[in-house]
Amino acid sequence: MKILITGVTRGLGKALAEWYIANGHTVIGCGRSGAAIFDLRFTHPEPHTFDAIDITESTKVSIWAERILGVHGTPDYILNAAGISQPSAPLWTIPAQDFSKLIDVNIKGTANIIRAFAPALIEAKRGVIVNFSSDLGHSAVAGQSTYCASKWAIEGLTQCLARELPQGLAAVTINPGKVKTNTPSMWAPPSEDDAIDASLWAKNAAPYLITLGSAQNGQSLTITTS
């Protein structure tokens, strides 16, 4: 299978990529770190493709998507795993530019990827879009206003997308639980003392994700392990 993964340079995205490659699938990945992308290219050459892309820039995403579709054709799965987080802080203390950056990555970045690739999936009449959410996409926690807002938005965006896609396609959200992701952020990362390792999560989640199909369209799923 051909699996496109955003946020592929670390955390869940990287752990999923490593599992899929080890199990014979073709991975198409993007991330913001040029150095980490270079390492992935060196470790995992063709047919895999890794590119340094800022998913918040819609024009660059569109150009990248055109090239990827020309080389690989339509991916079977799109895993929108890229995201950033914040530490606990009251909303009124969060600088506007930091609020905007998180929203740009977590919501707009996901939408940019969907906008760029969904037409190809629709034309092919197949494909699954998996948007990574959180348990904070279903709850409210003091001090996590921006992150909660972004994940609630992902849940709503995915529910709408699921109703817009034609028969045969699917859009779902995945809540991975608490995983050690080393997520890059303009903030200090939240505590991960009781989180599980990303590679352990991926070992259980990766094979399950590629069983998802049109029957799961619109579902909000939780995949955890211990």
C-alpha positions, 0 to 999 in steps of 0.5 A, spaced: 500 500 500 501 507 499 501 511 505 502 518 506 504 521 513 505 528 515 509 529 521 513 524 519 520 526 522 518 524 529 513 522 534 507 518 531 508 519 524 515 517 524 513 511 528 508 509 523 512 510 517 518 505 520 512 500 521 509 500 514 516 500 511 518 494 515 512 491 513 513 492 505 508 498 504 511 504 501 511 511 505 510 518 502 512 523 508 513 530 509 515 534 515 518 541 517 525 538 519 530 538 513 535 534 517 530 529 519 528 528 512 535 527 509 536 522 515 529 518 512 531 519 505 538 516 507 535 510 511 529 509 507 531 510 499 526 509 493 520 507 493 519 511 499 519 519 498 520 524 504 520 531 503 521 537 507 514 541 507 511 546 511 504 544 511 501 551 513 503 553 506 497 551 502 501 553 495 507 549 497 503 543 499 499 543 492 505 543 488 508 538 492 501 534 492 502 534 484 509 532 484 507 526 489 501 524 485 505 524 478 510 519 481 506 515 486 499 515 483 493 516 489 495 514 496 491 508 499 491 512 506 493 519 508 495 519 515 494 527 518 499 526 524 502 533 524 501 537 530 504 541 535 502 542 542 502 547 548 503 547 556 498 549 561 497 556 560 490 560 561 488 563 554 489 570 556 496 569 557 497 566 550 500 571 545 496 571 539 502 569 534 503 563 538 495 561 538 495 562 531 501 558 530 498 552 533 491 553 529 495 554 523 499 547 524 493 543 527 487 545 523 489 549 517 495 544 515 490 538 515 485 542 511 491 544 506 493 536 505 486 534 504 485 540 499 491 537 495 489 530 495 482 529 496 480 530 488 485 525 486 482 520 491 475 522 489 477 521 482 480 514 484 473 512 488 477 510 493 482 512 499 481 513 507 483 520 510 485 519 517 486 525 522 489 525 528 485 527 534 486 527 541 482 525 548 482 533 548 478 533 542 472 531 546 473 534 553 475 541 556 481 542 560 483 548 564 490 551 561 489 547 554 484 552 550 488 552 544 490 545 543 483 543 545 480 548 540 484 545 535 482 538 536 475 539 537 476 543 530 479 536 527 473 532 530 468 537 526 472 538 520 472 530 519 465 529 521 463 534 515 468 531 510 465 524 511 459 527 509 462 530 503 466 524 500 462 520 495 461 513 497 467 508 497 472 513 501 472 515 508 474 520 513 475 518 520 479 521 526 484 517 531 485 518 538 492 515 540 491 516 547 497 519 551 504 517 547 511 520 547 511 524 541 516 529 543 512 534 539 515 540 537 512 546 539 513 554 541 511 552 548 515 547 553 512 540 551 507 537 556 509 532 561 509 525 558 511 521 564 505 516 564 505 516 556 507 510 552 512 509 547 510 511 540 513 505 537 509 501 541 503 504 540 505 504 532 506 496 533 499 496 535 496 501 531 499 501 524 496 494 522 489 496 524 489 503 521 490 500 514 484 495 515 479 502 515 475 503 509 468 506 507 465 502 513 468 506 518 467 513 514 465 518 519 467 514 525 471 517 531 476 512 533 480 511 539 487 506 539 491 505 545 495 500 548 499 499 555 
